[in-house]
Amino acid sequence: MAQSVEQFTEAYTKLLVASWSDESFAQRLRATPEAVAREVGLEIPEGTTVAVVEPTEPGNQDLAE
């Protein structure tokens, strides 16, 4: 069964909050993003590559450039 929007939102929020507040979690996320995303409840299809993108300069959060 596919993940509902509510389930996705809850899991993604967990991932963000943990990565912002726990440096060891953030390091694990950078090292093995698919596994860590699954740990918090995100459904990641097999064969999918997850990339962690971080701003290169403080305050530069616009990834659309």
C-alpha positions as CSV (number, residue, x, y, z in Angstrom):
1,M,0.0,0.0,0.0
2,A,1.3,3.5,-0.9
3,Q,2.2,5.9,1.8
4,S,-0.5,8.5,2.5
5,V,0.3,12.2,2.4
6,E,-0.2,12.3,6.2
7,Q,2.3,9.5,6.7
8,F,4.8,11.1,4.4
9,T,4.4,14.5,6.1
10,E,4.9,13.0,9.6
11,A,8.0,10.9,8.6
12,Y,9.5,13.8,6.6
13,T,9.0,16.2,9.5
14,K,10.7,13.7,11.8
15,L,13.7,13.5,9.4
16,L,14.0,17.2,9.2
17,V,13.8,17.9,12.9
18,A,16.2,15.1,13.8
19,S,18.7,16.3,11.1
20,W,18.6,19.9,12.4
21,S,18.8,19.0,16.1
22,D,21.1,15.9,16.2
23,E,24.5,16.1,14.5
24,S,25.0,12.3,14.7
25,F,21.7,11.7,13.0
26,A,22.6,14.3,10.3
27,Q,26.0,12.5,9.8
28,R,24.2,9.2,9.3
29,L,21.7,10.8,7.0
30,R,24.5,12.2,4.8
31,A,26.3,8.8,4.8
32,T,23.3,6.5,4.2
33,P,20.3,8.6,3.3
34,E,18.0,5.8,2.0
35,A,18.5,3.7,5.1
36,V,18.0,6.7,7.5
37,A,14.9,7.8,5.6
38,R,13.4,4.4,5.9
39,E,14.2,4.4,9.7
40,V,11.9,7.4,10.2
41,G,9.1,5.8,8.1
42,L,9.6,7.2,4.6
43,E,8.9,4.7,1.9
44,I,11.9,4.7,-0.4
45,P,11.5,2.3,-3.4
46,E,14.3,-0.2,-4.0
47,G,16.8,1.2,-6.5
48,T,16.0,4.8,-5.6
49,T,18.9,7.1,-4.9
50,V,18.4,9.8,-2.3
51,A,20.7,12.8,-2.3
52,V,21.2,15.1,0.7
53,V,21.7,18.7,-0.5
54,E,23.0,21.3,1.8
55,P,23.5,25.0,1.2
56,T,27.1,26.0,0.5
57,E,26.8,29.4,2.1
58,P,25.0,30.3,5.3
59,G,21.6,31.9,4.5
60,N,21.6,30.6,0.9
61,Q,18.6,28.2,1.0
62,D,17.4,28.7,-2.6
63,L,18.1,25.4,-4.4
64,A,16.2,26.5,-7.6
65,E,19.1,28.7,-8.9
